[in-house]
């Protein structure tokens, strides 16, 4: 999948997921609609995770091609 397509898919999925969360947090959906939204949210989360994994693999490959693999742990400060 080309980079731009993957990026767009990730961004669109994340935006839709954020909208679903907002709707569910309002508490005005029926149980059936809430379950459908939850199911859609799970699918969107998996799509986002897959795109992130692919990006991580690409970074790993690029680092290995340069012959220097100096990955450092990410710290969220």
FENRA-V851656 format. One record per backbone hydrogen bond with DSSP energy under -0.5 kcal/mol. NH is the residue of the N-H (numbers start at 1). CO is the residue of the C=O. Records with the same first field share a line. If there is no record, write none. Layout:
NH: CO, CO
This chain:
6: 2
7: 3
8: 4
9: 5
10: 6
11: 7
12: 8
13: 9
14: 10
15: 11
16: 12
17: 13
18: 14
19: 15
20: 16
21: 17
22: 18
23: 19
24: 20
25: 21
26: 22
27: 23, 24
28: 23
34: 30
35: 31
36: 32
37: 33
38: 34
39: 35
40: 36
41: 37
42: 38
43: 39
44: 40
45: 41
46: 42
47: 43
48: 44
49: 45
50: 46
51: 47
52: 48
53: 49
54: 50
55: 51
56: 52
57: 53
58: 54
59: 55
60: 56
61: 57
62: 58
63: 59
64: 60
65: 61
66: 62
67: 64
68: 63
69: 67
70: 68
76: 74
77: 75
